[in-house]
Amino acid sequence: MTDPFKDLDESPFNWKKLETLPLVGRFFKRGPKIPVIRLAGVIADSTMKRGGISHAKVGKLIDKAFAMEKAPAIALIINSPGGAPAQSQLIGGMIRRLADEKQISVIAFVEDVAASGGYWLACAADQIYAQETSIVGSIGVISAGFGFEDFIDKHGIKRRLHTSGREKSMLDPFLPEKPEDVARLKDIQHDMHRHFIDWVKSRRGSKLNGRDDELFEGRFWLGSVALDMGLIDAIGDCASVLREKYGQDVRLVELSPDKKLFPFLPRGLKIENWADDLMAAVEDRSFWSRFGL
């Protein structure tokens, strides 16, 4: 992220003349630098996942972006179907805290999808752009699982479970579902949903154009419709919008997590590693497939 031309503006040499040189002049242009943070994948804090978004993975990138000298804005490129609510809240809260502290504008650009937790991240920005065909919204809370009680009964498998605490085995997939467990889960989801709605309203405010029972019931829309509903501010892509706002000489500095030297090497020969990776891939696929992606 080092800028080789950092001190040129203070140099006694007239570097502006170099901008007029044929062919190479564009390399000496001193347009503003804007850090770009790409937030792509399912939102989850898991050390087993190679991709995805978590506070641990992107926190340092966010710090770097806001530490960049003279940056007029921070750009977020978002492509996420959502995931863990707490991770979404941690990342969004960190972005807002630094933006308020440093008085820097944050602009979000939605690519394929900003749904559920992905839209939570987008709302951390002061302005949200998307494509007409982007998927935006899904402001709701979902919980899914499996019930294996019939399977183990059919195959004569005995379930042995010992707990200390009456509700410790809540929603155990190997036991019949209990109405009181479902009711408790619904209460938790309701409270979580309310936090999500409050966040969206606090960030979008009077821009929202629609009834609560339309905006906040988990539906999602194409970007062109989301624009009419006030969920986004305009249609546009990152490079074009930033050039229009900050000049044709603007320099986009994309920040990304540090990559391993040999990412293709297996992390170990243990079978459980491969099984965990497979399950993580299935889980991620289920998030994306909800939006036809």
Contacts in CASP RR format, 6 or more apart in sequence:
PFRMAT RR
TARGET T0000
AUTHOR 0000-0000-0000
METHOD contacts of the structure
MODEL  1
MTDPFKDLDESPFNWKKLETLPLVGRFFKRGPKIPVIRLAGVIADSTMKR
GGISHAKVGKLIDKAFAMEKAPAIALIINSPGGAPAQSQLIGGMIRRLAD
EKQISVIAFVEDVAASGGYWLACAADQIYAQETSIVGSIGVISAGFGFED
FIDKHGIKRRLHTSGREKSMLDPFLPEKPEDVARLKDIQHDMHRHFIDWV
KSRRGSKLNGRDDELFEGRFWLGSVALDMGLIDAIGDCASVLREKYGQDV
RLVELSPDKKLFPFLPRGLKIENWADDLMAAVEDRSFWSRFGL
1 64 0 8 1.000
1 68 0 8 1.000
1 253 0 8 1.000
1 255 0 8 1.000
3 33 0 8 1.000
5 15 0 8 1.000
5 28 0 8 1.000
5 30 0 8 1.000
8 15 0 8 1.000
8 30 0 8 1.000
9 15 0 8 1.000
9 30 0 8 1.000
15 28 0 8 1.000
15 30 0 8 1.000
16 30 0 8 1.000
18 24 0 8 1.000
18 25 0 8 1.000
18 28 0 8 1.000
19 25 0 8 1.000
19 26 0 8 1.000
19 28 0 8 1.000
19 29 0 8 1.000
19 30 0 8 1.000
21 28 0 8 1.000
29 249 0 8 1.000
30 249 0 8 1.000
31 246 0 8 1.000
31 247 0 8 1.000
31 249 0 8 1.000
31 250 0 8 1.000
31 251 0 8 1.000
32 70 0 8 1.000
32 71 0 8 1.000
32 72 0 8 1.000
32 246 0 8 1.000
32 247 0 8 1.000
32 249 0 8 1.000
32 250 0 8 1.000
32 251 0 8 1.000
33 68 0 8 1.000
33 70 0 8 1.000
33 71 0 8 1.000
33 250 0 8 1.000
33 251 0 8 1.000
33 252 0 8 1.000
33 253 0 8 1.000
34 71 0 8 1.000
34 72 0 8 1.000
34 73 0 8 1.000
34 74 0 8 1.000
34 75 0 8 1.000
34 242 0 8 1.000
34 246 0 8 1.000
34 250 0 8 1.000
34 251 0 8 1.000
34 252 0 8 1.000
34 253 0 8 1.000
35 64 0 8 1.000
35 65 0 8 1.000
35 66 0 8 1.000
35 68 0 8 1.000
35 71 0 8 1.000
35 74 0 8 1.000
35 75 0 8 1.000
35 253 0 8 1.000
35 254 0 8 1.000
35 255 0 8 1.000
36 75 0 8 1.000
36 76 0 8 1.000
36 77 0 8 1.000
36 238 0 8 1.000
36 252 0 8 1.000
36 253 0 8 1.000
36 254 0 8 1.000
36 255 0 8 1.000
37 58 0 8 1.000
37 61 0 8 1.000
37 62 0 8 1.000
37 65 0 8 1.000
37 74 0 8 1.000
37 75 0 8 1.000
37 76 0 8 1.000
37 77 0 8 1.000
37 255 0 8 1.000
38 77 0 8 1.000
38 79 0 8 1.000
38 254 0 8 1.000
38 255 0 8 1.000
38 256 0 8 1.000
39 53 0 8 1.000
39 58 0 8 1.000
39 76 0 8 1.000
39 77 0 8 1.000
39 78 0 8 1.000
39 79 0 8 1.000
39 80 0 8 1.000
39 91 0 8 1.000
39 118 0 8 1.000
39 121 0 8 1.000
40 52 0 8 1.000
40 53 0 8 1.000
40 77 0 8 1.000
40 78 0 8 1.000
40 79 0 8 1.000
40 80 0 8 1.000
40 111 0 8 1.000
41 51 0 8 1.000
41 52 0 8 1.000
41 53 0 8 1.000
41 79 0 8 1.000
41 80 0 8 1.000
41 81 0 8 1.000
41 82 0 8 1.000
41 284 0 8 1.000
42 49 0 8 1.000
42 52 0 8 1.000
42 53 0 8 1.000
42 80 0 8 1.000
42 81 0 8 1.000
42 82 0 8 1.000
42 83 0 8 1.000
42 283 0 8 1.000
42 284 0 8 1.000
42 287 0 8 1.000
42 288 0 8 1.000
43 52 0 8 1.000
43 53 0 8 1.000
43 54 0 8 1.000
43 80 0 8 1.000
43 82 0 8 1.000
43 83 0 8 1.000
43 84 0 8 1.000
43 87 0 8 1.000
43 88 0 8 1.000
43 91 0 8 1.000
43 117 0 8 1.000
43 118 0 8 1.000
43 121 0 8 1.000
44 52 0 8 1.000
44 53 0 8 1.000
44 54 0 8 1.000
44 83 0 8 1.000
44 84 0 8 1.000
44 87 0 8 1.000
45 54 0 8 1.000
45 55 0 8 1.000
45 56 0 8 1.000
45 84 0 8 1.000
45 87 0 8 1.000
46 54 0 8 1.000
46 280 0 8 1.000
48 273 0 8 1.000
48 276 0 8 1.000
48 277 0 8 1.000
48 280 0 8 1.000
49 280 0 8 1.000
49 284 0 8 1.000
50 263 0 8 1.000
51 57 0 8 1.000
52 284 0 8 1.000
53 80 0 8 1.000
53 87 0 8 1.000
53 91 0 8 1.000
53 121 0 8 1.000
54 84 0 8 1.000
54 87 0 8 1.000
55 87 0 8 1.000
55 90 0 8 1.000
55 91 0 8 1.000
55 94 0 8 1.000
57 257 0 8 1.000
58 91 0 8 1.000
58 257 0 8 1.000
59 91 0 8 1.000
59 94 0 8 1.000
61 255 0 8 1.000
61 256 0 8 1.000
61 257 0 8 1.000
62 91 0 8 1.000
62 94 0 8 1.000
62 95 0 8 1.000
62 98 0 8 1.000
63 98 0 8 1.000
64 255 0 8 1.000
65 71 0 8 1.000
65 74 0 8 1.000
65 255 0 8 1.000
66 74 0 8 1.000
66 98 0 8 1.000
66 99 0 8 1.000
66 102 0 8 1.000
66 104 0 8 1.000
68 253 0 8 1.000
71 104 0 8 1.000
72 104 0 8 1.000
72 105 0 8 1.000
72 246 0 8 1.000
73 104 0 8 1.000
73 105 0 8 1.000
73 106 0 8 1.000
73 107 0 8 1.000
73 242 0 8 1.000
73 245 0 8 1.000
73 246 0 8 1.000
74 95 0 8 1.000
74 99 0 8 1.000
74 104 0 8 1.000
74 105 0 8 1.000
74 106 0 8 1.000
74 107 0 8 1.000
75 106 0 8 1.000
75 107 0 8 1.000
75 108 0 8 1.000
75 109 0 8 1.000
75 238 0 8 1.000
75 242 0 8 1.000
75 252 0 8 1.000
76 95 0 8 1.000
76 106 0 8 1.000
76 107 0 8 1.000
76 108 0 8 1.000
76 109 0 8 1.000
76 121 0 8 1.000
76 122 0 8 1.000
76 124 0 8 1.000
76 125 0 8 1.000
77 108 0 8 1.000
77 109 0 8 1.000
77 111 0 8 1.000
77 238 0 8 1.000
78 108 0 8 1.000
78 109 0 8 1.000
78 110 0 8 1.000
78 111 0 8 1.000
78 114 0 8 1.000
78 118 0 8 1.000
78 121 0 8 1.000
78 122 0 8 1.000
79 110 0 8 1.000
79 111 0 8 1.000
79 112 0 8 1.000
79 113 0 8 1.000
79 114 0 8 1.000
80 113 0 8 1.000
80 114 0 8 1.000
80 115 0 8 1.000
80 117 0 8 1.000
80 118 0 8 1.000
80 121 0 8 1.000
81 113 0 8 1.000
81 115 0 8 1.000
81 116 0 8 1.000
81 118 0 8 1.000
81 138 0 8 1.000
81 287 0 8 1.000
81 288 0 8 1.000
81 290 0 8 1.000
81 291 0 8 1.000
81 293 0 8 1.000
82 88 0 8 1.000
82 115 0 8 1.000
82 116 0 8 1.000
82 117 0 8 1.000
82 118 0 8 1.000
82 119 0 8 1.000
82 120 0 8 1.000
82 138 0 8 1.000
82 287 0 8 1.000
83 116 0 8 1.000
83 117 0 8 1.000
83 118 0 8 1.000
83 287 0 8 1.000
85 117 0 8 1.000
85 120 0 8 1.000
85 141 0 8 1.000
85 192 0 8 1.000
85 195 0 8 1.000
85 196 0 8 1.000
88 117 0 8 1.000
88 118 0 8 1.000
88 120 0 8 1.000
88 121 0 8 1.000
89 120 0 8 1.000
89 195 0 8 1.000
89 199 0 8 1.000
91 121 0 8 1.000
91 124 0 8 1.000
92 120 0 8 1.000
92 121 0 8 1.000
92 123 0 8 1.000
92 124 0 8 1.000
93 124 0 8 1.000
95 106 0 8 1.000
95 121 0 8 1.000
95 124 0 8 1.000
95 125 0 8 1.000
96 124 0 8 1.000
98 104 0 8 1.000
99 105 0 8 1.000
99 106 0 8 1.000
99 124 0 8 1.000
99 126 0 8 1.000
105 126 0 8 1.000
105 127 0 8 1.000
106 124 0 8 1.000
106 125 0 8 1.000
106 126 0 8 1.000
106 127 0 8 1.000
107 125 0 8 1.000
107 126 0 8 1.000
107 127 0 8 1.000
107 128 0 8 1.000
107 129 0 8 1.000
107 241 0 8 1.000
107 242 0 8 1.000
108 114 0 8 1.000
108 121 0 8 1.000
108 122 0 8 1.000
108 124 0 8 1.000
108 125 0 8 1.000
108 127 0 8 1.000
108 128 0 8 1.000
108 129 0 8 1.000
109 129 0 8 1.000
109 130 0 8 1.000
109 236 0 8 1.000
109 237 0 8 1.000
109 238 0 8 1.000
109 241 0 8 1.000
110 122 0 8 1.000
110 128 0 8 1.000
110 129 0 8 1.000
110 130 0 8 1.000
110 131 0 8 1.000
110 134 0 8 1.000
110 136 0 8 1.000
110 223 0 8 1.000
110 232 0 8 1.000
111 131 0 8 1.000
111 134 0 8 1.000
112 134 0 8 1.000
112 135 0 8 1.000
112 293 0 8 1.000
113 134 0 8 1.000
113 135 0 8 1.000
113 136 0 8 1.000
113 288 0 8 1.000
113 291 0 8 1.000
113 293 0 8 1.000
114 121 0 8 1.000
114 122 0 8 1.000
114 128 0 8 1.000
114 130 0 8 1.000
114 134 0 8 1.000
114 135 0 8 1.000
114 136 0 8 1.000
114 137 0 8 1.000
115 135 0 8 1.000
115 136 0 8 1.000
115 137 0 8 1.000
115 138 0 8 1.000
115 220 0 8 1.000
115 290 0 8 1.000
115 291 0 8 1.000
116 137 0 8 1.000
116 138 0 8 1.000
116 139 0 8 1.000
116 140 0 8 1.000
116 142 0 8 1.000
119 136 0 8 1.000
119 137 0 8 1.000
119 138 0 8 1.000
119 139 0 8 1.000
119 200 0 8 1.000
119 231 0 8 1.000
120 196 0 8 1.000
120 199 0 8 1.000
120 200 0 8 1.000
122 128 0 8 1.000
122 136 0 8 1.000
122 232 0 8 1.000
123 199 0 8 1.000
123 200 0 8 1.000
123 203 0 8 1.000
123 204 0 8 1.000
124 203 0 8 1.000
127 233 0 8 1.000
127 234 0 8 1.000
128 231 0 8 1.000
128 232 0 8 1.000
128 233 0 8 1.000
129 232 0 8 1.000
129 233 0 8 1.000
129 234 0 8 1.000
129 235 0 8 1.000
129 236 0 8 1.000
129 237 0 8 1.000
129 238 0 8 1.000
129 241 0 8 1.000
130 136 0 8 1.000
130 223 0 8 1.000
130 226 0 8 1.000
130 227 0 8 1.000
130 232 0 8 1.000
130 235 0 8 1.000
130 236 0 8 1.000
131 223 0 8 1.000
131 235 0 8 1.000
131 236 0 8 1.000
131 237 0 8 1.000
132 222 0 8 1.000
132 223 0 8 1.000
132 224 0 8 1.000
132 235 0 8 1.000
133 222 0 8 1.000
133 223 0 8 1.000
133 224 0 8 1.000
134 222 0 8 1.000
134 223 0 8 1.000
134 226 0 8 1.000
135 220 0 8 1.000
135 221 0 8 1.000
135 222 0 8 1.000
135 223 0 8 1.000
135 291 0 8 1.000
135 293 0 8 1.000
136 220 0 8 1.000
136 221 0 8 1.000
136 222 0 8 1.000
136 223 0 8 1.000
136 226 0 8 1.000
136 231 0 8 1.000
136 232 0 8 1.000
137 218 0 8 1.000
137 219 0 8 1.000
137 220 0 8 1.000
137 221 0 8 1.000
137 226 0 8 1.000
137 231 0 8 1.000
138 218 0 8 1.000
138 219 0 8 1.000
138 220 0 8 1.000
138 290 0 8 1.000
138 291 0 8 1.000
139 196 0 8 1.000
139 197 0 8 1.000
139 200 0 8 1.000
139 215 0 8 1.000
139 216 0 8 1.000
139 217 0 8 1.000
139 218 0 8 1.000
140 193 0 8 1.000
140 196 0 8 1.000
140 216 0 8 1.000
140 217 0 8 1.000
140 218 0 8 1.000
141 189 0 8 1.000
141 192 0 8 1.000
141 193 0 8 1.000
141 196 0 8 1.000
143 185 0 8 1.000
143 189 0 8 1.000
144 286 0 8 1.000
145 173 0 8 1.000
146 173 0 8 1.000
147 173 0 8 1.000
147 174 0 8 1.000
147 177 0 8 1.000
148 173 0 8 1.000
148 174 0 8 1.000
149 173 0 8 1.000
149 174 0 8 1.000
149 175 0 8 1.000
149 176 0 8 1.000
151 157 0 8 1.000
152 158 0 8 1.000
152 159 0 8 1.000
152 174 0 8 1.000
159 174 0 8 1.000
159 175 0 8 1.000
161 169 0 8 1.000
161 172 0 8 1.000
161 174 0 8 1.000
161 175 0 8 1.000
163 169 0 8 1.000
167 181 0 8 1.000
167 184 0 8 1.000
169 175 0 8 1.000
170 178 0 8 1.000
170 181 0 8 1.000
170 184 0 8 1.000
170 185 0 8 1.000
171 177 0 8 1.000
171 181 0 8 1.000
171 182 0 8 1.000
171 185 0 8 1.000
193 216 0 8 1.000
196 216 0 8 1.000
197 212 0 8 1.000
197 216 0 8 1.000
200 208 0 8 1.000
200 215 0 8 1.000
200 216 0 8 1.000
201 208 0 8 1.000
204 230 0 8 1.000
204 231 0 8 1.000
207 230 0 8 1.000
207 233 0 8 1.000
208 215 0 8 1.000
208 229 0 8 1.000
208 230 0 8 1.000
208 231 0 8 1.000
209 228 0 8 1.000
209 229 0 8 1.000
209 230 0 8 1.000
210 229 0 8 1.000
214 229 0 8 1.000
215 229 0 8 1.000
215 231 0 8 1.000
220 291 0 8 1.000
221 229 0 8 1.000
221 231 0 8 1.000
223 231 0 8 1.000
223 232 0 8 1.000
223 235 0 8 1.000
224 235 0 8 1.000
226 232 0 8 1.000
227 233 0 8 1.000
227 234 0 8 1.000
227 235 0 8 1.000
234 241 0 8 1.000
238 252 0 8 1.000
239 252 0 8 1.000
242 250 0 8 1.000
242 252 0 8 1.000
243 250 0 8 1.000
266 273 0 8 1.000
267 273 0 8 1.000
END
